[in-house]
Amino acid sequence: MEKRSVVITGLGTVNPTGNSVSESWKNIMKGNVGIGPITAFDTTNFQVKLAGEVRDFHPETRINKRELKHMSRFTKFAVYAAEEALEQSGILTALGSTYRPERVGVVVSSGIGGFETIQEEHDRGREKGYERLNPFFIPMAISNMAAAQISIRNGLKGLCSCPVTACAGGSNAIGDAFHRIRDGYEDAMVAGGTEAAITELAIGGFSSMKALSHAADPNRASIPFDLERNGFVMGEGAGILVLEEREHALERGAAILAEIEGYGVSSDAYHITSPAPGGEGAARAMTAAIGDAGLTVADIDYINAHGTSTHLNDAGETRAIHLVFGDAADQLVVSSTKSMTGHLLGGAGGVEAVFSVLALRDQFIPATVNLKVPDPECDLDYCANKGVSCQINAAASCSLGFGGHNACLVFGREG
């Protein structure tokens, strides 16, 4: 079967650095950190005090208030971001002409789903009885509902799916959607990831396993590749892309932002939380993505790293890059935008894909901010503290998840 070219025509995001693509990217380019004191709940009895919250979020500007009552926060983020991406792409105006609804699908990941809804309904059940829960509890909480709501609202009748692969989920969603179009199953897809896990239950759970930073200073909390890193900072939000088969996009006169060229996945088959020693699992995903794109390691100019600010991830990911790129690793620029957003779990891959596409569009590599203390185990060019303008023809975005899930996307510059 002939493989078709797949391009990106729409982007949408809401995340700790901004509630639109333009606002967020402006802050990312400036190196502004979106992390601050948690306001979602009282942290008096918590060691973790900081998170990357989405602030001043007004979903009613795009979503009917009646509908909002039946959506968990993670779904609101996804639907809101999807509306932005769909508007930019203009694809909905092509339904029924350039595109048949049955040939347009949705793949949006969430690692945890409606965590705040689960917590609220559990508390309600303990107080009033478990048969007096909100009748919308289940359809609000289940992880697939963000994808479903986007499909329902926009009449998109192709594949509708939700990969639940922890922190690799957003990248898996985009990669799966890419392959569906490339291999001829759909002509266009809405894809990405979303998460809203800044709750007592989620923060408590991740804190108890020693995964979160206890730092009090927002500028020394999410510090990927820094010797003093001591855990990740929870973030929230969504990143959504509109993908289309190139000829269809050109036919309808769409503005093409970038091309998605390759996708690779692997499983560590090693441990429920720790990455495989030496980064070999992540390395296999990177190698597969570059091969899928028909490129060589020398063609990759920039990697938006998973870069969580945990010791095991950052050191392991650095080793994986060395394994894949060999001597060419010295020519790479690597950065972690989680230094500004925190870690959005299942939403991370979607948001970081948005940033990777914008990096290609604007020929600008965002910084790993607040990287102050070098770590001998992390010896690549991490674009420390200040973004740089430079030529980028191909960029990779890597995502690694609990359970050993590894995913890598390769994007190419349009034209």
N, C-alpha and C positions, 0 to 999 in steps of 0.2 A: 504493500500500500504506500502511495506517495505521501510523504510528510508535508503538511502545510505550514506556512509561516504564520506565527501568532504575534500580534502586536498589542500594545496597551494604549487605550484611548481615553481612559478616565481614571482619576484617583480621588479617593476620599479618606479623610481621617478625622478622628477626635482622639486626643491623647494629652498627656500632662503638659506638653509644650504648646498646645493650641487646639482650638475647636474647628479648624478648617485646614486644608492643605497649605494655603498661603500663609496663614498665621503661624502654623507649626514650623514650616520650612524656614520662615524668616528667623524664628527663634533658634532653630537648629543651626542655621548658618552663623548666627551670632554667638553660639555656644552657651545659650541661656539654659539653666537647669530648671526643670519643671518639678523638682522634688521639694517637699516642705512638710511641716507638721501635719499629722493626720487630723482631719476634722470630721471624718465619717462616724467616729465613735470616740468615747472617752478613753484615752490611753493611760490614765493614772496608774493602773495596775499592770501595765505592759512595759517590757523593756524596749520594744520596738516603738519608736515615736514618729518615724518619718515614712512617707510614701509618695508616689507620683500620682496624685489625684487629678482627675479632670474637674476643673473649676469653672464656674459661671456657665454651666451647661444648660441650655434651654431647648430641649428636644421638641417642645410644642411649636417651635418655629417651622418644623418640617413634618411633624407627626401629629395627627389629631389627638386631642386630649383624652378622648374616650378610648382610643386604641392604646394610649400610653398606660392606662390603668391595668392593662392585661399584658404588659411587657416588663420583664426584669431589666435591670440596668444594662447587662451585657447586650441584650437585644436592642435596646434603645441606641446604644453606641453604634451597633452594626447597621441598623436601618438608617440612622442619621448619616453615617459616613457613606453608605451606599447611595443615598439620595444625591450627595455631592458628586460622587463618581459618575453616576448615571447622567446627571445634568451636564457634566463636562463632556462626556462622550457623545451625548445626543442620541444614544442608541434607541431609546424608547420611541422616538419619532419614526424609526425605521421598522418597528414591529409591524408585520403584515405586508411589508413591501420588500426591503432588503432582507429582513429576517422574519422567519416564522417563529412564533412563540415556542413551538415544540423543539426548536433548535437553539434555544438560549436557556442556559441553566445557571445554577447558583451552587458554589461550594464555599462555605464559610465555617471556619473552625472556632470552637471554644474549648479550652481545656477543662473547665470546671462548670460552666453554665451559670444558672441563677443562684449563686451561693447566698446572696443576701436574702432572696426569697425563701430558700430552704431554712435559713436561720430564723427568719421572722415567723414562718409557719410552724416550725418546731416549737418556738416559744408560745405561739397561739394555742397549739395543741395541748401543751402541758397545762396551760391555764384554763382552757375551755373544753377540752376533749378533742381527740384526733378526728372525729367525724364532723367537726364543725370548722374544718379548714376552709380557706378560700377555694371555691370550686375551680378557679383558674390556676391553682398552685402548680399542678403537674405541667400543663402546657406553658407556664411561665418559666419553670425551673429547668426543663430538659434542654440539653446542650444544642440540639439541632434546631431550636426554635428561631434563632437569629437567621439562619439560612431560609427556613420556612417562611418567616415573615417577609423577607425580601422577595421571595418567589411569589407569595400571595399578593402583596401590594402592587407588584409590577407585572403580573400575569406571565411570569417566566416559567415555561412548562417543560423544559429539558431536565437533565439530571439535577436533583437538589440533594445535597449531601453535606455532612459535617464530620470531617476527620477529627477524632479525639486522640491526639498523640502528644499530650502535654505541651511543652514549650516548642515543639516542632510543628504544631498543628497548623498555624497560619501559613507556613511555607509549604506544608503538604497540601493544603487547600489550593493554593495558587498553582503548584506543580501539577496536581491532579487535573485541575481545570485546563491548564496548558496542554496536557497530553490528550484530553478529551477533544479539544479543538484541532490539535495537530493531526490526530488520527481520524478525524472526520465524523465524530459522534455528535458534536455540537458545532455551531458556527460562532458563538459568542458565549462568554461566561462572566458572571460577577463572582469575584473570589477574594478571600482574605481571612482575617481572624479578628476575634473580639474577646474581651475579658473584663470582668468587674469583680475583683476578689479582695477589695479592701474592706474586710469585715472582721469582727472579733474572731470568728471561727477560723477563717482562712489565715489571718495574721498569726493567731495563736498556734495553728497547726504547723505552719512553716517555721515559726520561731522555735517551737519545741524540738524540731529536727535540726536546729542550729543552721538553718539556711539563710536567715535574714540578718542584715546589718543592724547593729544596735547603736550606730553612730548618732550623735546629736546634731552634727553640723551637716546641712544638706550638701555642702561642697566636699565632704569627706565621707559620704555614705556609699553612693554608687560610683566606685572608682575602679573600673575594669583595668586589669593588667598592672595595677599599682601594687607594690610590695605590701602595703598596709590594708589591702582589701580584706573584708571580713564577712562577706555575705551580700546577697542582692537586696535591692529595694523594690518592694511591690509597686507596680504601676497598673494602670487601667486604661481602657480605650479600645479603639478599633482602627484597622487599616484595610481598605477595600480597593480593589482594582477591577476595571472592566477590560477583559481580554477579547480580542476578535481575530478571526482569520483575516489575514492582510488584504486579500482581494475584495472581500466584502466591505472592509473598512474604507478602502480606497474608492470603491464604487459609490459609497454614500458620502464621500467627501470629508471623512473624519480626520481630525488632526491626530497624528500618531506621535506619541510621547517617547516610546522606546519599543524594542522588540524583546520578547522573552525567548531565549534560545536553548536553554538546557535545564534539566531537573534531574537530581540524583538523590537516592535514598539508601539508607542502610540501617541495620540493627546491630547494636553492640553485642546482644545476647550475653550480657555480662552481669548486670546488677540493677536493682530497682531504682537507685538514685545516682550512683557513681558512674562516671564515664569509663569506657574501656581504657586500660593502661596504654599510654603512649599515643592516645588519640587515633588509634587505627580505625575505629568505626566512623568517626567524623571524616577521616581522610578518604575512606571508600566512597562516602557520599559526595565529597567534593570532586573526586576523580570521575565518578559517574556523571555528575552534572556537566563537567567540562567536556567529557567525551560525548555526551548527549547533544551538546551544542556544536560539536564538530570543531572544537577549538583545542589549542594546546595551552599549557600553563603559562607560556610566555605571552599569551593573548590577554590574560586577566590583569587589569590595572589596579583594581580596588576590590577589597572584601569588606562588606559590612558584617562584622563578626558577631557571633552569638554573645560573646563578651559580657558575662553576667555579673562579674565582680566577686565570684567565688574562687577560692584557690584552685580547686580541682578543674573547674571549667576553663579558666583562662590559661592555665599552664598546659592543659591537655589540648585545647584548641590551637595554641601556639605550636605544640609539637605536631599536631595534625597538618598544619599549614606547611611546616618544614618537610614533613613526609611527602606531601603532594608536590610541592613546588621546588624542592631541592635548592640549588643555587639561585633559581629565579625568585625565591622568597625575598632576597635582598632588594629586589626591584619593586616589590609590592608595597602598596599603602593599605593598612588595615585600620579600621576604627570601630568603636562600639558606641552607637547612639544611645544605648542604655545608660550611659553616663549622664544623659540629660533626661531621659524618659522614665528611668527605672525599668523593671522587667515586667512586661505585660503578659507573661505566660502564653496562652494560646493566641493572644492578640499580637505577640511580638513579631512574628514573621510577616504579618500583614503590614504593620506599621513600618518595619524595616525594609520591606519591598517598596513601599511608597518612597522612602528616603533614597533607596538605591536608584529608582527611576529618576527622581529629581536630581540626584548627583550626576547622572548621565546627561540629562537635559541641560543642566546649567554648568556642566564641567567643573564641579565643585565637590571636594571630599570633606564631609563634616568631621569635626574633631572628636577625639576621645578626651573630654574635658576633665580637668582636675587630676590629671595623671602627673603626680609630683615625685613619687619615690620609685625609681626603676627596680624591677624584679629581674634577677639574672635568668629566671626560668621563662621570662616573657621578653624576647629579644628582637622583636620585629619593629617596623616603623608603624607606630600606632596613631600617627597624626595627632600628637599630644597637644592638647590645650587650644589649638587654633586651626580652623579649617583652612584648606588650601585650594586655590584654583589651579587646575592642571588638566591635561588631556586624559580623558577616560573613554575608551572604546568598548570595554566590556567590564562588567562588575558582577561579583558574586555576593549572595546573601546567604548566610549559614544559620541554621537553627538546630538546637540539640535539646532533647527532652528527656525527663525522667522515664525510666524504663528502657533507655538505650535507643530512642528514636533519633535518627539523624536525617536532616534534609538540607539540600543546597539548591539554590536557584541561580541561574546565570542570565543576566540581562545584557542586551547589546544596544549601542547608540543607534538611533534612527538615522538613516542616510549615511 
